[in-house]
Amino acid sequence: MARSHHRHKKHHPQQPRAVTPKSKRKAAPVFAIFLGVFGLGIGYFAAGIPALVVGAILGAAIGYIIGHNLDKMAVKK
């Protein structure tokens, strides 16, 4: 009876996949949306409509800056 654990596995050569800029997702928009929604929630619980708008704008701006810096650090590696 054949014992499959003694057989050599067949390796099929594959072309290395090049990561294109379009297939790689950027972190800046993701962080901007996430922190924008977070700032929206803080503004809602803080005061009212003016604080809601300011919280969303500040959260999105801070999220964009954090995401942009993460993208720059990922390119360096």
Backbone as a printed PyTorch tensor [residue, N CA C, xyz], in Angstrom:
tensor([[[  0.8360,  -1.1660,   0.0000],
         [  0.0000,   0.0000,   0.0000],
         [  0.8920,   1.2440,   0.0000]],

        [[  0.5070,   2.2470,  -0.7850],
         [  1.3080,   3.4590,  -0.9310],
         [  1.2410,   4.3030,   0.3390]],

        [[  2.3980,   4.8530,   0.6910],
         [  2.4510,   5.7270,   1.8620],
         [  2.7350,   7.1430,   1.3690]],

        [[  1.6960,   7.9810,   1.4110],
         [  1.7990,   9.3040,   0.8060],
         [  2.7580,  10.2340,   1.5500]],

        [[  3.0110,   9.9810,   2.8090],
         [  3.9060,  10.8850,   3.5250],
         [  5.3710,  10.6580,   3.1420]],

        [[  5.6810,   9.6330,   2.3890],
         [  7.0410,   9.4040,   1.9150],
         [  7.2690,  10.0000,   0.5270]],

        [[  6.2200,  10.3950,  -0.1270],
         [  6.3550,  10.9440,  -1.4750],
         [  6.7780,  12.4040,  -1.4090]],

        [[  7.5230,  12.8120,  -2.4370],
         [  7.9340,  14.2050,  -2.5340],
         [  6.7850,  15.0200,  -3.0940]],

        [[  6.5720,  16.1730,  -2.4960],
         [  5.5250,  17.0650,  -2.9730],
         [  6.0000,  17.7410,  -4.2560]],

        [[  5.0570,  17.9740,  -5.1730],
         [  5.3780,  18.6420,  -6.4250],
         [  5.2480,  20.1410,  -6.2370]],

        [[  6.3120,  20.8570,  -6.5580],
         [  6.3140,  22.3090,  -6.4420],
         [  6.1780,  22.8920,  -7.8280]],

        [[  5.1780,  23.7190,  -7.9960],
         [  4.9620,  24.3750,  -9.2660],
         [  5.5320,  25.7880,  -9.1920]],

        [[  6.4370,  26.1120, -10.1100],
         [  7.0210,  27.4630, -10.0600],
         [  5.9620,  28.5180, -10.3640]],

        [[  6.0220,  29.6220,  -9.6240],
         [  5.0930,  30.7230,  -9.8310],
         [  5.8640,  32.0080, -10.0090]],

        [[  5.2720,  32.8980, -10.7910],
         [  5.8790,  34.2020, -10.9910],
         [  5.6870,  35.0350,  -9.7200]],

        [[  6.7090,  35.7900,  -9.3260],
         [  6.5220,  36.6600,  -8.1590],
         [  5.4940,  37.7460,  -8.4760]],

        [[  4.6360,  38.0190,  -7.5170],
         [  3.5840,  39.0060,  -7.7340],
         [  4.0960,  40.3930,  -7.3830]],

        [[  3.9940,  41.2650,  -8.3250],
         [  4.3840,  42.6460,  -8.0870],
         [  3.1960,  43.3860,  -7.4750]],

        [[  3.4480,  44.1050,  -6.3980],
         [  2.3870,  44.8660,  -5.7540],
         [  2.2740,  46.1980,  -6.4760]],

        [[  1.1410,  46.4140,  -7.0870],
         [  0.9250,  47.6610,  -7.8020],
         [  0.3210,  48.6900,  -6.8550]],

        [[  0.5390,  49.9610,  -7.1200],
         [ -0.0330,  50.9840,  -6.2430],
         [ -1.5610,  50.9470,  -6.2000]],

        [[ -2.2020,  50.4870,  -7.2760],
         [ -3.6570,  50.4460,  -7.2920],
         [ -4.1920,  49.3330,  -6.3980]],

        [[ -3.4670,  48.2250,  -6.3030],
         [ -3.9540,  47.1130,  -5.4910],
         [ -3.6570,  47.3090,  -4.0010]],

        [[ -2.7570,  48.2140,  -3.6840],
         [ -2.4070,  48.4620,  -2.2930],
         [ -3.3090,  49.5740,  -1.7470]],

        [[ -3.9900,  49.2890,  -0.6610],
         [ -4.9240,  50.2560,  -0.0800],
         [ -4.1480,  51.2330,   0.7940]],

        [[ -4.4970,  52.4920,   0.6800],
         [ -3.8600,  53.5320,   1.4740],
         [ -4.5290,  53.6350,   2.8400]],

        [[ -3.7750,  54.0340,   3.8380],
         [ -4.2960,  54.1190,   5.1970],
         [ -4.9240,  55.4760,   5.4900]],

        [[ -4.5520,  56.5150,   4.7460],
         [ -5.0280,  57.8600,   5.0490],
         [ -6.5500,  57.9860,   4.9600]],

        [[ -7.2100,  57.5250,   3.8820],
         [ -8.6740,  57.6680,   3.8520],
         [ -9.3810,  56.8280,   4.9150]],

        [[ -8.8300,  55.6670,   5.2230],
         [ -9.4520,  54.7990,   6.2270],
         [ -9.4040,  55.4650,   7.6020]],

        [[ -8.2520,  56.0060,   7.9730],
         [ -8.1280,  56.6820,   9.2550],
         [ -8.9580,  57.9610,   9.2890]],

        [[ -9.0350,  58.7000,   8.1580],
         [ -9.8260,  59.9260,   8.1220],
         [-11.2990,  59.6210,   8.3590]],

        [[-11.8100,  58.5750,   7.7370],
         [-13.2180,  58.2200,   7.9250],
         [-13.4600,  57.7450,   9.3620]],

        [[-12.5900,  56.8740,   9.8520],
         [-12.7700,  56.3250,  11.1980],
         [-12.7310,  57.4160,  12.2640]],

        [[-11.7190,  58.2760,  12.2190],
         [-11.6120,  59.3210,  13.2300],
         [-12.6350,  60.4300,  13.0000]],

        [[-13.1030,  60.6060,  11.7630],
         [-14.1900,  61.5510,  11.5100],
         [-15.4700,  61.1100,  12.1900]],

        [[-15.7870,  59.8360,  12.0860],
         [-16.9730,  59.2980,  12.7630],
         [-16.7850,  59.3550,  14.2820]],

        [[-15.5900,  59.0850,  14.7430],
         [-15.2960,  59.1710,  16.1750],
         [-15.4680,  60.6030,  16.6750]],

        [[-14.9660,  61.5750,  15.9210],
         [-15.1360,  62.9860,  16.2730],
         [-16.5850,  63.4120,  16.2200]],

        [[-17.3410,  62.8260,  15.2980],
         [-18.7720,  63.0980,  15.2060],
         [-19.4700,  62.6420,  16.4880]],

        [[-19.1120,  61.4860,  16.9770],
         [-19.6970,  60.9800,  18.2160],
         [-19.3210,  61.8240,  19.4140]],

        [[-18.0640,  62.2630,  19.4820],
         [-17.6420,  63.1200,  20.5940],
         [-18.3860,  64.4470,  20.5450]],

        [[-18.5370,  65.0020,  19.3420],
         [-19.2800,  66.2540,  19.2070],
         [-20.7370,  66.0970,  19.5870]],

        [[-21.3230,  64.9770,  19.3000],
         [-22.7260,  64.7230,  19.6420],
         [-22.9220,  64.6950,  21.1520]],

        [[-22.0030,  64.0350,  21.8490],
         [-22.1300,  63.9530,  23.2930],
         [-21.6510,  65.2250,  23.9880]],

        [[-20.8470,  66.0470,  23.3150],
         [-20.2930,  67.2380,  23.9570],
         [-21.3110,  68.3690,  24.0440]],

        [[-21.8730,  68.7910,  22.9210],
         [-22.7370,  69.9730,  22.9800],
         [-23.9110,  69.8550,  22.0290]],

        [[-23.6950,  70.0850,  20.7950],
         [-24.8060,  70.0850,  19.8500],
         [-24.3050,  70.1050,  18.4230]],

        [[-25.0680,  70.7530,  17.5570],
         [-24.7580,  70.7630,  16.1240],
         [-23.4020,  71.4210,  15.8300]],

        [[-23.0840,  72.5910,  16.3880],
         [-21.7650,  73.1790,  16.0700],
         [-20.5990,  72.2690,  16.5060]],

        [[-20.7120,  71.6800,  17.6780],
         [-19.6470,  70.8020,  18.1630],
         [-19.5940,  69.5310,  17.3330]],

        [[-20.7320,  69.1070,  16.8110],
         [-20.7920,  67.9110,  15.9700],
         [-19.9910,  68.1250,  14.6910]],

        [[-20.1930,  69.2800,  14.0630],
         [-19.4870,  69.5910,  12.8130],
         [-17.9970,  69.7750,  13.0630]],

        [[-17.6690,  70.5240,  14.1110],
         [-16.2530,  70.7620,  14.4280],
         [-15.5550,  69.4530,  14.7910]],

        [[-16.2080,  68.6110,  15.5460],
         [-15.6220,  67.3260,  15.9230],
         [-15.3810,  66.4360,  14.7230]],

        [[-16.3140,  66.4310,  13.7790],
         [-16.1430,  65.6130,  12.5750],
         [-14.9940,  66.1240,  11.7200]],

        [[-14.9060,  67.4380,  11.5650],
         [-13.8340,  68.0150,  10.7330],
         [-12.4720,  67.7870,  11.3770]],

        [[-12.3650,  68.0510,  12.6750],
         [-11.0840,  67.8350,  13.3500],
         [-10.6890,  66.3560,  13.3670]],

        [[-11.6480,  65.4920,  13.5940],
         [-11.3540,  64.0600,  13.5870],
         [-10.8750,  63.5760,  12.2340]],

        [[-11.5230,  64.0540,  11.1700],
         [-11.1060,  63.6520,   9.8210],
         [ -9.7180,  64.1930,   9.4900]],

        [[ -9.4330,  65.4300,   9.8940],
         [ -8.1150,  66.0170,   9.6230],
         [ -7.0180,  65.2660,  10.3710]],

        [[ -7.2490,  64.9770,  11.6300],
         [ -6.2480,  64.2390,  12.4140],
         [ -6.0740,  62.8220,  11.8650]],

        [[ -7.1710,  62.1930,  11.4670],
         [ -7.0930,  60.8570,  10.8830],
         [ -6.3160,  60.8320,   9.5820]],

        [[ -6.5040,  61.8770,   8.7620],
         [ -5.7640,  61.9490,   7.5030],
         [ -4.2690,  62.0990,   7.7660]],

        [[ -3.9170,  62.9360,   8.7220],
         [ -2.4960,  63.1510,   9.0330],
         [ -1.8600,  61.8560,   9.5470]],

        [[ -2.5490,  61.1660,  10.4430],
         [ -2.0170,  59.9030,  10.9750],
         [ -1.8770,  58.8740,   9.8590]],

        [[ -2.8990,  58.7280,   9.0210],
         [ -2.8440,  57.7650,   7.9210],
         [ -1.7690,  58.0940,   6.9080]],

        [[ -1.5890,  59.3860,   6.6240],
         [ -0.5590,  59.8040,   5.6650],
         [  0.8320,  59.4710,   6.2000]],

        [[  1.0420,  59.6940,   7.5030],
         [  2.3420,  59.3420,   8.0960],
         [  2.5730,  57.8410,   8.0980]],

        [[  1.5250,  57.0490,   8.3150],
         [  1.6680,  55.5910,   8.2500],
         [  2.0170,  55.1350,   6.8280]],

        [[  1.4240,  55.7830,   5.8300],
         [  1.7490,  55.4400,   4.4380],
         [  3.2100,  55.7630,   4.1250]],

        [[  3.7010,  56.9020,   4.6290],
         [  5.1000,  57.2510,   4.3850],
         [  6.0440,  56.2730,   5.0650]],

        [[  5.7010,  55.8190,   6.2780],
         [  6.5490,  54.8600,   6.9680],
         [  6.5310,  53.5020,   6.2580]],

        [[  5.4100,  53.1290,   5.6660],
         [  5.3240,  51.8420,   4.9680],
         [  6.1570,  51.8560,   3.7030]],

        [[  6.2890,  53.0020,   3.0470],
         [  7.0850,  53.0920,   1.8220],
         [  8.5660,  52.9920,   2.1420]],

        [[  8.9900,  53.4850,   3.2840],
         [ 10.4030,  53.4500,   3.6620],
         [ 10.9230,  52.0360,   3.8550]],

        [[ 10.0690,  51.1260,   4.3000],
         [ 10.5240,  49.7540,   4.5810],
         [ 10.7460,  48.9850,   3.3430]]])
